[in-house]
Amino acid sequence: MGKIADPKLAGEGEKNFLWAKNHMVALNALSAKYGKGKPFSGVTVGVCLHVTKETSVLVDALVKAGADVKLAAANPLSTQDDIAAFLAREAEVWAWKGQTAKEYEWCIRQVVAQKPAILIDDGADLHVAAMTARLESVLGGCEETTTGVVRITALEREGKLGYPIIAINNAKTKHLFDNRYGTGQSTFDGILRATALLIAGKMVVVVGYGWVGKGVARRAAGLGARVTVVEIDPIKALEAHLDGFEVSSISEAARRGEIFITCTGMKGVIPYSSIELMREGAILSNAGHFDVEIDVKTLLARAKSVRGVRPNVDEVVLPDGKKVYLLAKGRIVNLVAAEGHPPEVMQMSFANQFMSALYLLKNHSNLVTRVLDVPPEIESQVALATLESLGISIDRATKAQLKYAESWKI
């Protein structure tokens, strides 16, 4: 038996599942086509994802394709309890909102204990747990997010990767849309639900200008904010400048910013020394997977006082008496304070997950133990299915054009 918050919430979870499913047409189409015949029959699939309404559509697709799904949350605070209760009807679930760090790790260990053959992860905590336990049942796995790909790449570099893993985040049909449009919109959904403040006219500091940072900066500008980008990569810094944003160091931006959003996946990008420079009422938020981007540990340790003033908003009084506001405990704000990415975006990411898991199941014996890209044929199918779901048709290259593209002749 798994462990969830309240089974009575299943009815509400089903409503949210159906709402998401109705807006994830591409995933539905691909899972119906390739899940026919139940190719996952007899296969235990371990899943560690944010337990949201969008995730429920992927889990349901895997179950309908025959999989025995074991599910844990990818973050202690991101679980939607109604979705966990709904999924507990068809899968074994260890997830509830508000887990302690120890409970979070315990839940992941429960998935590992079921000896899954395929792993679907977000952040690589499940992969690390499986490899630490030297789990021999795993044929292969998938990894959803930037931070997780960084971690599994490090494992490969150190010779510690235990099985082939497909880096879903590296797929164009994932990072170009999920990271940019999904995180861009859902980050402000979380900030607005938490604060209910006006964005227009405020100085928003976006730390990091990768695909997530690009999306967050563009959405901030669209809401009328004045945007400053902080970067350490000269190419990305130049790109941000030419995209029309101010670019500065964190110490300079700290003095003027009103809302800070970290988008790097790196530790300590807003150090305590910068927090000390911030103006009265500055808001600190994080859009990265782990709660390491803002130096929350030092902030709370040195605070004169900390108190919750709204759901997901902590007022922190610094030693000099100045107040700053920390959102979502420094954890991923779009999933803690809101519902995560919109289903129309997640249909692409989760279609990649479904198709890649099936690819691993069919081809694992021929794959090398390394970090792999999503196969091009899967990317193409996901993109075309998404276009079809939007009612968009595109042209195809003619034979003459294909021949021309392969020739050195004009």
Residue pairs with C-beta under 8 A, 6 or more apart in sequence:
1 92
2 70
2 71
2 88
2 91
2 92
2 93
2 94
2 95
2 110
3 93
3 94
3 95
3 96
3 107
3 110
4 81
4 84
4 85
4 88
4 93
4 94
4 95
4 96
5 79
5 81
5 84
5 85
5 96
5 97
6 81
6 85
7 85
7 88
8 85
9 81
9 82
9 84
9 85
9 86
10 82
10 85
10 86
10 88
10 89
11 86
12 82
12 86
13 53
13 56
13 80
13 82
13 83
13 84
13 85
13 86
13 87
14 86
16 53
16 56
16 80
16 82
16 83
16 86
17 53
17 56
17 57
17 60
17 83
17 86
19 53
19 343
20 52
20 53
20 54
20 56
20 57
20 343
20 346
21 28
21 57
21 60
21 343
23 342
23 343
23 344
23 347
24 54
24 57
24 343
24 344
24 346
24 347
24 350
25 347
25 385
25 388
25 389
26 347
26 348
26 351
26 382
26 385
26 386
26 388
26 389
27 57
27 58
27 61
27 347
27 350
27 351
27 354
28 57
28 61
29 385
29 388
29 389
30 351
30 354
30 355
30 381
30 382
30 385
31 61
31 64
31 65
31 351
31 354
34 65
34 354
34 355
34 358
35 61
35 64
35 65
35 66
35 354
38 64
38 65
38 66
39 65
39 66
39 358
39 361
39 362
40 62
40 65
40 66
40 67
40 118
40 357
40 358
40 361
41 66
42 66
42 68
43 66
43 67
43 68
43 117
43 118
43 361
44 67
44 68
44 69
44 70
44 114
44 115
44 116
44 117
44 118
44 137
45 62
45 67
45 68
45 69
45 70
45 116
45 117
45 118
45 119
45 120
45 357
46 70
46 111
46 112
46 114
46 116
46 118
46 119
46 120
46 126
46 130
47 55
47 58
47 59
47 62
47 69
47 70
47 71
47 72
47 111
47 119
47 120
47 121
47 126
48 71
48 72
48 73
48 74
48 108
48 111
48 119
48 120
48 121
48 122
48 123
48 125
48 126
49 55
49 58
49 71
49 73
49 74
49 120
49 121
49 122
49 144
50 73
50 74
50 75
50 78
50 79
50 122
50 335
50 340
51 71
51 73
51 78
51 79
51 80
51 83
51 84
51 87
51 93
51 95
52 78
52 80
52 83
52 335
52 339
52 340
53 80
53 83
53 339
53 343
54 340
54 341
54 343
54 346
54 347
54 350
55 83
55 346
55 350
56 83
56 86
56 87
57 343
57 346
57 347
57 350
58 120
58 350
58 353
58 354
59 69
59 71
59 87
59 90
59 91
60 87
60 90
61 350
61 354
62 69
62 354
62 357
63 69
63 90
63 91
65 354
65 358
67 118
68 91
69 90
69 91
69 92
70 91
70 92
70 94
70 110
70 111
70 114
70 116
71 87
71 91
71 92
71 93
71 94
71 95
71 111
72 93
72 94
72 95
72 107
72 108
72 110
72 111
72 126
73 79
73 84
73 94
73 95
73 96
73 99
73 104
73 107
74 121
74 122
74 123
74 125
74 289
75 104
75 123
75 289
75 331
75 332
75 335
75 336
76 98
76 99
76 100
76 101
76 103
76 104
76 331
77 97
77 98
77 99
77 328
77 329
77 331
77 335
77 336
78 97
78 331
78 332
78 335
78 336
78 340
79 95
79 96
79 97
79 99
80 97
80 339
81 96
81 97
84 93
84 95
84 96
87 93
92 114
94 106
94 107
94 108
94 110
94 111
95 107
99 107
105 125
105 129
108 125
108 126
108 129
109 129
109 133
111 126
111 129
112 126
112 129
112 130
112 133
112 135
115 135
115 137
116 130
116 135
116 137
116 138
117 137
117 138
117 139
117 361
118 138
118 139
118 140
118 141
118 142
118 357
118 360
118 361
119 126
119 127
119 130
119 138
119 140
119 141
119 142
120 141
120 142
120 144
120 353
120 357
121 127
121 141
121 142
121 143
121 144
121 148
122 143
122 144
122 145
122 148
122 289
123 144
123 145
123 147
123 148
123 151
123 289
123 290
124 143
124 147
124 148
124 149
124 151
124 152
126 141
127 141
127 143
127 148
127 151
127 152
127 155
127 165
128 151
128 155
130 138
130 141
130 162
131 155
131 160
131 161
131 162
134 162
135 162
138 162
138 163
139 163
139 360
139 361
139 364
140 163
140 164
140 165
140 166
140 360
140 361
140 364
140 367
141 163
141 164
141 165
141 166
141 360
142 165
142 166
142 168
142 352
142 353
142 356
142 357
142 360
143 149
143 152
143 165
143 166
143 167
143 168
143 169
143 371
144 168
144 169
144 174
144 349
144 353
145 169
145 289
146 169
146 175
146 179
146 210
146 211
146 212
146 265
146 289
147 265
147 288
147 289
147 290
148 169
148 289
149 167
149 169
149 170
149 371
150 265
152 161
152 165
152 167
152 371
153 167
153 371
155 161
156 370
156 371
161 369
161 370
161 371
162 369
163 364
163 369
164 360
164 364
164 367
164 368
164 369
164 370
164 372
165 371
165 372
166 356
166 359
166 360
166 372
166 373
166 374
167 371
167 372
167 373
167 374
168 174
168 349
168 352
168 353
168 356
168 374
169 175
169 179
170 373
170 374
171 352
171 373
171 374
171 378
171 379
171 382
172 379
173 348
173 349
173 351
173 352
173 374
173 379
173 382
173 383
173 386
174 348
174 349
174 352
174 374
175 211
176 211
177 345
177 348
177 349
178 341
178 345
178 346
178 348
178 349
179 210
179 211
179 212
179 215
180 211
180 212
180 214
180 215
180 218
181 215
181 345
182 215
182 341
182 342
182 345
182 346
182 349
183 212
183 215
183 216
183 263
183 287
183 334
183 341
184 212
184 214
184 215
184 216
184 218
184 219
185 215
185 219
185 341
185 342
186 334
186 335
186 338
186 339
186 340
186 341
186 342
187 215
187 216
187 219
187 261
187 285
187 287
187 333
187 334
188 199
188 216
188 219
188 220
188 223
189 334
189 338
189 339
190 285
190 312
190 327
190 328
190 333
190 334
190 335
190 336
190 337
190 338
191 199
191 259
191 261
191 283
191 285
191 327
191 333
191 337
192 199
193 312
193 337
193 338
194 285
194 310
194 311
194 312
194 313
194 327
194 328
194 333
194 337
195 283
195 310
195 313
195 325
195 327
196 310
197 283
199 220
199 223
199 224
199 225
199 259
200 223
200 224
200 225
201 224
201 225
201 226
202 225
202 226
202 258
202 259
203 225
203 226
203 227
203 228
203 256
203 257
203 258
203 259
204 217
204 220
204 225
204 226
204 227
204 228
204 257
204 258
204 259
204 260
204 261
205 227
205 228
205 229
205 230
205 250
205 253
205 254
205 257
205 259
205 260
205 261
206 213
206 216
206 217
206 220
206 227
206 228
206 229
206 230
206 245
206 261
206 263
207 213
207 229
207 230
207 250
207 260
207 261
207 262
207 263
207 264
207 269
207 270
207 293
208 230
208 231
208 262
208 263
208 264
208 265
208 266
208 269
209 217
209 229
209 231
209 233
209 236
209 237
209 239
209 240
209 263
210 236
210 263
210 264
212 263
212 287
212 288
213 229
213 231
213 236
213 240
213 263
213 264
214 243
216 261
216 263
216 287
217 227
217 229
217 240
217 243
217 245
220 227
220 261
221 227
221 244
221 245
225 259
226 246
227 245
227 246
228 245
228 246
228 247
228 248
228 253
228 256
228 257
229 237
229 240
229 245
229 246
229 247
229 248
230 247
230 248
230 249
230 250
230 253
230 269
231 237
231 240
231 247
237 247
240 247
241 247
250 269
250 270
250 271
250 274
251 273
251 274
251 277
253 260
254 260
254 270
254 274
254 275
254 277
254 278
255 277
255 278
255 279
256 279
257 278
257 279
257 282
258 279
258 281
258 282
258 283
259 282
259 283
259 285
260 270
260 278
260 282
260 283
260 284
260 285
260 294
261 285
261 286
261 287
261 333
262 269
262 270
262 285
262 286
262 287
262 288
262 293
262 294
263 287
263 288
264 288
264 293
265 288
265 289
265 290
265 293
266 288
266 292
266 293
267 292
267 293
268 292
268 293
268 295
269 293
269 294
270 284
270 293
270 294
270 295
271 295
271 298
272 295
272 298
272 299
272 302
275 282
275 284
275 294
275 295
275 299
275 318
275 324
276 318
276 320
278 322
278 324
279 322
280 322
280 323
281 323
281 324
281 325
282 324
282 325
283 324
283 325
283 327
284 294
284 324
284 325
284 326
284 327
284 330
285 327
285 328
285 333
286 293
286 294
286 327
286 328
286 330
286 331
286 332
286 333
287 332
287 333
287 334
288 332
289 332
291 329
291 330
291 331
291 332
293 330
294 326
294 330
296 326
296 329
296 330
299 316
299 324
299 326
300 306
300 316
302 318
302 319
303 316
303 317
303 318
303 319
304 317
304 318
304 319
304 321
305 315
305 316
305 317
306 314
306 315
306 316
306 317
307 314
307 315
308 314
308 315
309 315
309 325
311 337
312 327
312 328
312 329
312 333
312 336
312 337
313 325
313 326
313 327
314 325
314 326
314 327
314 329
315 323
315 324
315 325
316 323
316 324
316 325
316 326
317 323
318 324
327 333
327 337
328 336
328 337
329 336
334 340
334 341
340 346
341 349
347 386
347 389
348 382
348 383
348 386
351 381
351 382
351 385
351 386
352 374
352 378
352 379
352 382
355 374
355 378
355 381
355 382
356 374
356 375
356 378
359 375
359 378
360 367
387 393
387 394
397 405
